[in-house]
Amino acid sequence: MNIKKLQPMLLLLAAGAGLGAQEPLTVSGAIRKAWTDQAGLRAGQAMVESRQAEAEGYRDLWWPTLTLNAQAVRTDEPMMAFGIKLNQARIGAADFNPLSLNHPDPVGAYGGSAVLQQPLYTGGRITAARRAGEYLFHAEQASQERRKQETAQMVVQAYFGTQVAEQALKWVDDTRQWIQGMEDFVGARVKQGLMLESELQRLKAAHAQADAQKAEVVKQVRSARSGLGLLTGSGPVEGPLATPLEPATPVASQGTAFRGDLVAADLQAKAAKEGAQAAKGNLLPEVGLEVGAGTLHHSWSEKGNWTWAAVGVKWKVFSGPDVAKAKAARAQERAATDMRTFKQQQAEHEVRVAREGVIAAEARYAAAKESLAAAEESKRLREARHREGLAPLIEVLDAEAAVQGAHTLILQSLFELRVSRAGLDLATGNPIEGVNP
């Protein structure tokens, strides 16, 4: 069998470490196992949780901030020394003596304060940041769903690629058995002097070639099972694969459903818009409330206490860095909007290509079945003529090569049909192989 034609398709499935289960594995079971056990998807889920935590942090920006402060100090710096004694509520007439004011004795103190700050107006940047955080969280969720669907498509390719390799191995064994039968028949005729020794040698060469092909296909089977194990998050798959390569039902016409990448692009564009609004808010006035209480001790009984409440306005009338950040945020908004448009156009293109791919794969499969039937009939007739001495061995071997080529075409077309159907599901956002997350 012409295994070289299958090599590019099978080598894509190599690498990894995997699953030791001996039970039959369905393609839907392999997909679900990949969704739960693959380290790459678990990393994606961690990113979702990270975005969720960030969104919760943005929601908490409107909450008041409580700051506690404790301090102990000893100083003879004139202003600080006077201020400390004033905060301790122990200023006397002697403290106004110029000599004491200019050269005070060292003063020690310990105390603390509690300050509560509440933003009242921030130019809209807190509200915009909160909305942006929510959009980014949901965008990451949608991206994770898309990653799951892309993984499902790769599992389908690896799963049925493994079956292709195993079917190729079966056909190589069938070819070897057929050649062995021909060797026995031709060997007997050579001993009877009815056939030339060269025909027997030709069959032995064909037998050696089939043995080499078998060794190559065995390697490809092992690589394909290892690749499937990599996608499912475990070691090389050892058990039988229960889902047949040939689709059970024809593909149904379906419209575009949920595509996580399109949803994520839309949410990212909305988040970028809110980010631009937040950057603009940095250039607007902000109003805040501050309430506090403090105490400063000279000793446990000698102390001063005080409280305060204030409403303040702060306005960066001009800030070069903030102006630049606002400009950059507007550019990011335009970039996200254009990327959303491009992804929508790309999705429409992918759907068109995927539909044509399925139609072409179905046509190739139908043609391959007809070619196999014709090649098998031709081989049967030539083999019968050869046994009667009416056709040379080379014609029989050519017929066998034609059968091998037809088998290869069957495998390729079936594999392409199954993979193209998964590609159409991915392009339209429908469940691949009917498996929902």
RACOR-V984504 format. One record per helix or strand. SS is the DSSP state (A for helix, B for strand). FROM is the first residue (numbers start at 1). LEN is the number of residues. Records with the same first field share a line. If there is no record, write none. Layout:
SS: FROM-LEN ; FROM-LEN
//
This chain:
A: 4-8 ; 27-11 ; 39-24 ; 78-10 ; 93-4 ; 98-5 ; 125-67 ; 197-36 ; 260-22 ; 320-68 ; 393-36 ; 432-3
B: 25-1 ; 65-11 ; 107-15 ; 241-1 ; 286-12 ; 303-12
//
